[in-house]
Amino acid sequence: MKILIAIAALAMLLFGCIAQERPPEAAGASGICISECQRQMLSGRDLSSGPCLLDGIPDYPDWVCDAAHSPRIAVDNLPENQCSAYASGRARHFIEVSPDCKLIQEY
């Protein structure tokens, strides 16, 4: 029994130490992304196709903002709905928000 507890404690320690840290700029970029999503939604843009919302986020050019679904659906994977800056490698990080502007993920 003691061995099982030790193994469980070691596993928690190891997996906790290798967890990816959130980049410090993620919070600012996410806020801008969510605000832009809300702005476009309120202006009447249909976000159900999962379009790119910002192909380079102001003040965070290494980030893009993309609308998507969770779980993903086929329309989310269409090239015309992807942010070209991320697809081409000009941006290294993306933020996905749902069509109703809820944060899905930051990467």
DSSP file (Angstrom, degrees, kcal/mol; ACC not computed):
  #  RESIDUE AA STRUCTURE BP1 BP2  ACC     N-H-->O    O-->H-N    N-H-->O    O-->H-N    TCO  KAPPA ALPHA  PHI   PSI    X-CA   Y-CA   Z-CA
    1    1 A M     >        0   0    0      0, 0.0     4,-2.0     0, 0.0     5,-0.2   0.000 360.0 360.0 360.0 -42.7    0.0    0.0    0.0
    2    2 A K  H  >  +     0   0    0      1,-0.2     4,-2.3     2,-0.2     5,-0.1   0.859 360.0  54.3 -62.1 -34.9    2.8    2.4    0.9
    3    3 A I  H  > S+     0   0    0      2,-0.2     4,-2.5     1,-0.2    -1,-0.2   0.913 106.8  50.3 -66.5 -41.8    4.4    1.7   -2.5
    4    4 A L  H  > S+     0   0    0      2,-0.2     4,-2.5     1,-0.2    -2,-0.2   0.897 111.1  49.0 -63.1 -40.2    1.2    2.6   -4.3
    5    5 A I  H  X S+     0   0    0     -4,-2.0     4,-2.5     2,-0.2    -1,-0.2   0.909 111.7  49.4 -65.7 -41.4    0.9    5.9   -2.4
    6    6 A A  H  X S+     0   0    0     -4,-2.3     4,-2.4     2,-0.2    -2,-0.2   0.906 111.6  48.5 -64.2 -41.9    4.6    6.7   -3.2
    7    7 A I  H  X S+     0   0    0     -4,-2.5     4,-2.5     2,-0.2    -2,-0.2   0.919 112.2  48.9 -64.7 -43.4    4.1    5.9   -6.9
    8    8 A A  H  X S+     0   0    0     -4,-2.5     4,-2.3     2,-0.2    -2,-0.2   0.911 112.3  48.4 -62.9 -42.7    0.9    8.1   -7.0
    9    9 A A  H  X S+     0   0    0     -4,-2.5     4,-2.1     2,-0.2    -2,-0.2   0.906 112.2  48.9 -64.8 -41.7    2.7   11.0   -5.3
   10   10 A L  H  X S+     0   0    0     -4,-2.4     4,-2.7     2,-0.2    -2,-0.2   0.903 110.6  50.7 -64.6 -41.9    5.7   10.7   -7.7
   11   11 A A  H  X S+     0   0    0     -4,-2.5     4,-2.7     2,-0.2     5,-0.3   0.914 110.5  48.9 -62.7 -43.4    3.4   10.7  -10.7
   12   12 A M  H  X S+     0   0    0     -4,-2.3     4,-2.0     1,-0.2    -1,-0.2   0.900 112.6  48.8 -63.8 -39.8    1.6   13.8   -9.4
   13   13 A L  H  X S+     0   0    0     -4,-2.1     4,-1.7     2,-0.2    -2,-0.2   0.938 113.9  45.2 -64.7 -47.4    4.9   15.6   -8.9
   14   14 A L  H  X S+     0   0    0     -4,-2.7     4,-1.3     1,-0.2    -2,-0.2   0.936 116.0  44.4 -64.2 -47.6    6.2   14.7  -12.3
   15   15 A F  H  < S+     0   0    0     -4,-2.7     4,-0.4     1,-0.2    -1,-0.2   0.847 112.3  53.3 -69.1 -32.3    3.1   15.6  -14.2
   16   16 A G  H >< S+     0   0    0     -4,-2.0     3,-0.6    -5,-0.3    -1,-0.2   0.847 108.1  51.1 -67.6 -34.0    2.7   18.8  -12.2
   17   17 A C  H 3< S+     0   0    0     -4,-1.7    -1,-0.2     1,-0.2    -2,-0.2   0.756 109.3  48.9 -76.7 -25.4    6.2   19.8  -13.1
   18   18 A I  T 3< S+     0   0    0     -4,-1.3    -1,-0.2    -5,-0.1    -2,-0.2   0.399  79.2 124.8 -97.4   4.9    5.9   19.3  -16.8
   19   19 A A  S <  S-     0   0    0     -3,-0.6     2,-0.3    -4,-0.4    -3,-0.0  -0.396  70.1-108.5 -63.3 138.7    2.7   21.2  -17.2
   20   20 A Q        -     0   0    0     -2,-0.1     2,-0.2     1,-0.1    -1,-0.1  -0.501  30.6-129.0 -72.6 132.0    3.0   24.0  -19.8
   21   21 A E        -     0   0    0     -2,-0.3    -1,-0.1     1,-0.1    -3,-0.0  -0.538  22.3-111.4 -79.8 147.5    3.0   27.4  -18.4
   22   22 A R        -     0   0    0     -2,-0.2    -1,-0.1     1,-0.1     5,-0.1  -0.650  36.8-112.7 -76.2 126.5    0.7   30.0  -19.8
   23   23 A P    >   -     0   0    0      0, 0.0     3,-1.8     0, 0.0     4,-0.4  -0.334  23.6-122.7 -59.0 142.5    2.6   32.7  -21.7
   24   24 A P  T >  S+     0   0    0      0, 0.0     3,-0.6     0, 0.0     4,-0.4   0.803 109.9  55.4 -60.6 -29.7    2.4   36.1  -19.9
   25   25 A E  T 3> S+     0   0    0      1,-0.2     4,-2.4     2,-0.1     5,-0.2   0.577  84.2  87.8 -79.5  -7.7    0.9   37.8  -22.9
   26   26 A A  H <> S+     0   0    0     -3,-1.8     4,-2.8     1,-0.2     5,-0.2   0.875  83.6  54.2 -60.1 -39.7   -1.9   35.3  -23.2
   27   27 A A  H <> S+     0   0    0     -3,-0.6     4,-2.0    -4,-0.4    -1,-0.2   0.934 112.1  42.9 -63.2 -46.1   -4.2   37.2  -20.8
   28   28 A G  H  > S+     0   0    0     -4,-0.4     4,-1.9     2,-0.2    -2,-0.2   0.919 116.1  47.9 -65.6 -43.5   -4.0   40.5  -22.8
   29   29 A A  H  X S+     0   0    0     -4,-2.4     4,-2.4     1,-0.2    -2,-0.2   0.895 111.1  51.6 -64.8 -40.2   -4.3   38.8  -26.1
   30   30 A S  H  X S+     0   0    0     -4,-2.8     4,-2.8    -5,-0.2     5,-0.2   0.904 107.9  52.1 -64.0 -41.3   -7.3   36.7  -25.0
   31   31 A G  H  X S+     0   0    0     -4,-2.0     4,-2.2    -5,-0.2    -1,-0.2   0.904 111.4  46.4 -61.5 -41.8   -9.1   39.9  -23.7
   32   32 A I  H  X S+     0   0    0     -4,-1.9     4,-2.6     2,-0.2    -1,-0.2   0.912 112.5  51.1 -66.3 -41.7   -8.6   41.6  -27.1
   33   33 A C  H  X S+     0   0    0     -4,-2.4     4,-2.5     2,-0.2    -2,-0.2   0.933 111.4  46.3 -61.3 -47.7   -9.8   38.5  -28.9
   34   34 A I  H  X S+     0   0    0     -4,-2.8     4,-2.4     1,-0.2    -1,-0.2   0.912 112.9  50.4 -63.1 -42.2  -12.9   38.2  -26.8
   35   35 A S  H  X S+     0   0    0     -4,-2.2     4,-2.4    -5,-0.2    -1,-0.2   0.903 111.2  48.4 -62.6 -41.3  -13.7   41.9  -27.2
   36   36 A E  H  X S+     0   0    0     -4,-2.6     4,-2.7     2,-0.2     5,-0.2   0.901 110.0  52.0 -66.6 -40.1  -13.2   41.7  -31.0
   37   37 A C  H  X S+     0   0    0     -4,-2.5     4,-2.6     1,-0.2    -2,-0.2   0.938 111.5  46.6 -59.2 -47.3  -15.5   38.6  -31.1
   38   38 A Q  H  X S+     0   0    0     -4,-2.4     4,-2.7     2,-0.2    -2,-0.2   0.894 111.5  52.0 -63.2 -40.5  -18.2   40.5  -29.2
   39   39 A R  H  X S+     0   0    0     -4,-2.4     4,-1.5     2,-0.2    -1,-0.2   0.935 113.0  44.0 -61.4 -46.7  -17.8   43.6  -31.4
   40   40 A Q  H  <>S+     0   0    0     -4,-2.7     5,-2.2     2,-0.2     4,-0.3   0.890 113.7  50.5 -68.0 -38.2  -18.2   41.5  -34.6
   41   41 A M  H ><5S+     0   0    0     -4,-2.6     3,-1.4    -5,-0.2    -2,-0.2   0.930 111.1  48.4 -63.7 -45.4  -21.1   39.6  -33.2
   42   42 A L  H 3<5S+     0   0    0     -4,-2.7    -1,-0.2     1,-0.3    -2,-0.2   0.782 105.3  59.2 -66.8 -26.6  -22.9   42.8  -32.1
   43   43 A S  T 3<5S-     0   0    0     -4,-1.5    -1,-0.3    -5,-0.2    -2,-0.2   0.539 124.7-103.4 -79.6  -4.8  -22.3   44.3  -35.6
   44   44 A G  T < 5 +     0   0    0     -3,-1.4    -3,-0.2    -4,-0.3     2,-0.2   0.466  66.9 152.5 101.9   1.9  -24.2   41.4  -37.0
   45   45 A R      < -     0   0    0     -5,-2.2     2,-0.7     1,-0.1    -1,-0.3  -0.467  46.7-125.7 -68.3 134.9  -21.4   39.2  -38.4
   46   46 A D        +     0   0    0     -2,-0.2     3,-0.4     1,-0.1    -1,-0.1  -0.732  29.1 179.3 -81.4 115.9  -22.4   35.5  -38.5
   47   47 A L    >   +     0   0    0     -2,-0.7     3,-1.9    52,-0.2    -1,-0.1   0.333  53.2 101.9 -99.5   5.9  -19.6   33.7  -36.6
   48   48 A S  T 3  S+     0   0    0      1,-0.3    -1,-0.2     2,-0.1    27,-0.1   0.699  74.0  61.7 -67.4 -17.9  -21.1   30.2  -37.0
   49   49 A S  T 3  S-     0   0    0     -3,-0.4    -1,-0.3    50,-0.1    -2,-0.1   0.528 111.9-118.2 -83.9  -4.4  -18.7   29.3  -39.8
   50   50 A G    <   -     0   0    0     -3,-1.9    -2,-0.1    18,-0.1    -3,-0.1   0.942  45.1-173.4  72.3  48.5  -15.7   29.8  -37.4
   51   51 A P        -     0   0    0      0, 0.0    16,-2.7     0, 0.0     2,-0.4  -0.261  32.9 -98.1 -75.2 161.0  -14.0   32.6  -39.2
   52   52 A C  E     -A   66   0A   0     28,-0.4    14,-0.3    30,-0.2     3,-0.2  -0.646  36.5-172.2 -70.5 131.3  -10.6   34.2  -38.3
   53   53 A L  E    S+     0   0A   0     12,-2.9     2,-0.4    -2,-0.4    13,-0.2   0.805  71.5  14.4 -98.6 -37.0  -11.4   37.3  -36.3
   54   54 A L  E     -A   65   0A   0     11,-1.9    11,-2.6     3,-0.0     2,-1.4  -0.932  59.3-160.4-142.3 115.3   -7.9   38.9  -36.0
   55   55 A D  S    S+     0   0    0     -2,-0.4     9,-0.2     1,-0.3     2,-0.1  -0.451  92.1   4.9 -94.1  62.3   -5.1   37.7  -38.2
   56   56 A G  S    S-     0   0    0     -2,-1.4    -1,-0.3     7,-0.2     8,-0.2   0.205  90.2-121.4 119.7 110.4   -2.5   39.2  -35.9
   57   57 A I  B >   -D   60   0B   0      6,-2.2     3,-2.7     3,-1.0     6,-0.2  -0.656  34.5-102.8 -83.5 129.0   -3.8   40.7  -32.6
   58   58 A P  T 3  S+     0   0    0      0, 0.0    -1,-0.1     0, 0.0   -26,-0.1  -0.234 108.8   9.4 -51.4 134.4   -3.0   44.4  -32.1
   59   59 A D  T 3  S+     0   0    0     -3,-0.0     3,-0.1     1,-0.0   -30,-0.1   0.278 129.0  64.4  73.9  -8.2   -0.1   44.7  -29.7
   60   60 A Y  B X   +D   57   0B   0     -3,-2.7     3,-2.2     3,-0.1    -3,-1.0  -0.511  58.1 165.2-137.2  66.0    0.4   40.9  -29.9
   61   61 A P  T 3  S+     0   0    0      0, 0.0    -1,-0.1     0, 0.0    -2,-0.0   0.653  72.8  64.5 -64.4 -14.5    1.4   40.2  -33.5
   62   62 A D  T 3  S+     0   0    0     29,-0.1    31,-2.2    -5,-0.1    30,-1.2   0.374  98.0  70.4 -86.6   5.4    2.6   36.7  -32.7
   63   63 A W  E <   - b   0  93A   0     -3,-2.2    -6,-2.2    -6,-0.2     2,-0.3  -0.912  61.6-164.3-122.9 147.2   -1.1   35.8  -31.8
   64   64 A V  E     - b   0  94A   0     29,-1.3    31,-1.9    -2,-0.3     2,-0.5  -0.876  14.4-136.4-124.1 163.0   -4.2   35.3  -33.9
   65   65 A C  E     +Ab  54  95A   0    -11,-2.6   -12,-2.9    -2,-0.3   -11,-1.9  -0.982  25.6 177.1-124.8 122.1   -7.9   35.1  -32.9
   66   66 A D  E     -Ab  52  96A   0     29,-2.9    31,-2.3    -2,-0.5     2,-0.4  -0.975  25.4-135.9-130.7 135.7  -10.1   32.5  -34.4
   67   67 A A  E     + b   0  97A   0    -16,-2.7     2,-0.3    -2,-0.4    31,-0.2  -0.726  40.8 151.5 -84.9 140.4  -13.8   31.6  -33.8
   68   68 A A        -     0   0    0     29,-2.6     2,-0.3    -2,-0.4   -18,-0.1  -0.898  39.7-104.0-154.7 179.7  -14.3   27.8  -33.6
   69   69 A H        -     0   0    0     -2,-0.3     4,-0.1    29,-0.2    29,-0.0  -0.838  30.8-114.8-114.7 153.8  -16.6   25.3  -32.1
   70   70 A S  S    S+     0   0    0     -2,-0.3     2,-0.2     1,-0.2    28,-0.0  -0.918 113.1  30.0-133.1 107.4  -16.1   23.0  -29.1
   71   71 A P  S    S-     0   0    0      0, 0.0    -1,-0.2     0, 0.0     0, 0.0   0.488 116.6-114.1 -73.8 158.6  -16.0   20.2  -30.0
   72   72 A R        -     0   0    0     -2,-0.2     2,-0.3    -4,-0.1    -2,-0.1  -0.220  30.0-158.1 -61.2 148.8  -14.7   21.2  -33.4
   73   73 A I    >>  -     0   0    0     -4,-0.1     3,-1.7     1,-0.0     4,-0.5  -0.805  35.7 -93.9-122.7 169.8  -16.8   20.6  -36.5
   74   74 A A  G >4 S+     0   0    0      1,-0.3     3,-1.5    -2,-0.3     4,-0.3   0.833 119.9  61.4 -54.8 -38.9  -15.8   20.3  -40.1
   75   75 A V  G >4 S+     0   0    0      1,-0.3     3,-1.1     2,-0.2    -1,-0.3   0.789  94.6  64.3 -61.9 -27.3  -16.3   24.0  -40.9
   76   76 A D  G <4 S+     0   0    0     -3,-1.7    -1,-0.3     1,-0.2    -2,-0.2   0.757 100.8  51.7 -66.4 -24.0  -13.6   24.9  -38.3
   77   77 A N  G << S+     0   0    0     -3,-1.5    -1,-0.2    -4,-0.5    -2,-0.2   0.430  79.2 115.5 -96.0   0.1  -11.0   23.1  -40.4
   78   78 A L  S X  S-     0   0    0     -3,-1.1     3,-2.0    -4,-0.3     4,-0.3  -0.520  70.2-129.8 -71.0 135.2  -11.7   24.8  -43.7
   79   79 A P  G >  S+     0   0    0      0, 0.0     3,-1.4     0, 0.0    -1,-0.1   0.836 106.5  60.4 -54.6 -35.4   -8.7   26.9  -44.9
   80   80 A E  G 3  S+     0   0    0      1,-0.3   -28,-0.4     3,-0.0     4,-0.1   0.659 105.5  49.1 -69.8 -13.0  -10.9   29.9  -45.5
   81   81 A N  G <  S+     0   0    0     -3,-2.0     2,-0.3   -30,-0.2    -1,-0.3   0.368  95.6  91.7-102.9   3.0  -11.8   29.9  -41.8
   82   82 A Q  S <  S-     0   0    0     -3,-1.4     2,-0.6    -4,-0.3   -30,-0.2  -0.679  85.9-108.6 -96.0 150.5   -8.2   29.6  -40.6
   83   83 A C    >>  -     0   0    0     -2,-0.3     4,-2.2     1,-0.2     3,-0.6  -0.702  24.4-150.0 -78.1 120.5   -6.0   32.6  -39.7
   84   84 A S  H 3> S+     0   0    0     -2,-0.6     4,-2.5     1,-0.2     6,-0.3   0.813  92.0  62.4 -65.4 -30.6   -3.4   32.8  -42.4
   85   85 A A  H 34>S+     0   0    0      2,-0.2     6,-2.4     1,-0.2     5,-1.2   0.888 110.5  39.9 -63.2 -36.9   -0.8   34.3  -40.2
   86   86 A Y  H X45S+     0   0    0     -3,-0.6     3,-0.8     4,-0.2    -2,-0.2   0.922 114.8  51.6 -75.4 -45.1   -0.8   31.1  -38.0
   87   87 A A  H 3<5S+     0   0    0     -4,-2.2    -2,-0.2     1,-0.3    -1,-0.2   0.848 114.2  44.2 -60.7 -34.7   -1.1   28.7  -40.9
   88   88 A S  T 3<5S-     0   0    0     -4,-2.5    -1,-0.3    -5,-0.2    -2,-0.2   0.566 115.7-112.8 -88.1  -9.1    1.9   30.3  -42.6
   89   89 A G  T < 5S+     0   0    0     -3,-0.8    -3,-0.2    -4,-0.5    -4,-0.1   0.451  85.6 118.1  92.0   0.5    4.0   30.5  -39.5
   90   90 A R  S   <S+     0   0    0     -5,-1.2     2,-0.4    -6,-0.3    -4,-0.2   0.804  81.4  40.2 -68.9 -27.4    4.0   34.3  -39.2
   91   91 A A        -     0   0    0     -6,-2.4    -2,-0.2    -7,-0.1   -28,-0.2  -0.940  66.4-166.6-118.1 144.7    2.2   33.9  -35.9
   92   92 A R        +     0   0    0    -30,-1.2     2,-0.3    -2,-0.4   -29,-0.2   0.533  67.9  52.5-107.5  -9.0    3.1   31.2  -33.4
   93   93 A H  E     -b   63   0A   0    -31,-2.2   -29,-1.3     2,-0.0     2,-0.3  -0.934  59.5-168.0-130.4 150.0    0.1   31.4  -31.0
   94   94 A F  E     -b   64   0A   0     -2,-0.3    13,-2.7   -31,-0.2     2,-0.4  -0.973  10.9-153.8-136.6 155.1   -3.7   31.2  -31.4
   95   95 A I  E     -bC  65 106A   0    -31,-1.9   -29,-2.9    -2,-0.3     2,-0.5  -0.994  13.2-158.0-123.1 131.7   -6.7   31.9  -29.3
   96   96 A E  E     -bC  66 105A   0      9,-2.8     8,-3.2    -2,-0.4     9,-1.5  -0.941  11.1-179.4-112.1 132.7  -10.0   30.2  -30.1
   97   97 A V  E     -bC  67 103A   0    -31,-2.3   -29,-2.6    -2,-0.5     6,-0.2  -0.925  29.6-110.8-123.6 153.2  -13.3   31.5  -29.0
   98   98 A S    >   -     0   0    0      4,-2.8     3,-2.8    -2,-0.3   -29,-0.2  -0.304  39.5 -98.4 -74.1 164.2  -16.7   30.1  -29.5
   99   99 A P  T 3  S+     0   0    0      0, 0.0   -52,-0.2     0, 0.0    -1,-0.1   0.688 129.3  54.0 -59.5 -15.9  -19.2   31.8  -31.9
  100  100 A D  T 3  S-     0   0    0      2,-0.1    -2,-0.1   -53,-0.1   -62,-0.0   0.147 124.9-106.2-103.0  19.2  -20.8   33.3  -28.7
  101  101 A C    <   +     0   0    0     -3,-2.8     2,-0.4     1,-0.2   -63,-0.1   0.721  69.5 144.0  71.8  28.0  -17.3   34.6  -27.7
  102  102 A K        -     0   0    0    -65,-0.1    -4,-2.8     1,-0.0    -1,-0.2  -0.811  57.9-104.3 -94.8 138.9  -16.4   32.3  -24.9
  103  103 A L  E     +C   97   0A   0     -2,-0.4    -6,-0.3    -6,-0.2     3,-0.1  -0.412  40.4 172.2 -63.2 128.8  -12.8   31.3  -24.6
  104  104 A I  E     -     0   0A   0     -8,-3.2     2,-0.3     1,-0.4    -7,-0.2   0.812  60.2 -28.9 -99.3 -55.2  -12.1   27.8  -25.8
  105  105 A Q  E     -C   96   0A   0     -9,-1.5    -9,-2.8     0, 0.0     2,-0.4  -0.995  40.9-144.8-161.4 158.7   -8.3   27.7  -25.7
  106  106 A E  E      C   95   0A   0     -2,-0.3   -11,-0.2   -11,-0.2   -80,-0.0  -0.984 360.0 360.0-122.7 137.5   -5.0   29.6  -25.9
  107  107 A Y              0   0    0    -13,-2.7   -12,-0.2    -2,-0.4    -1,-0.1   0.346 360.0 360.0-140.9 360.0   -2.0   27.9  -27.5
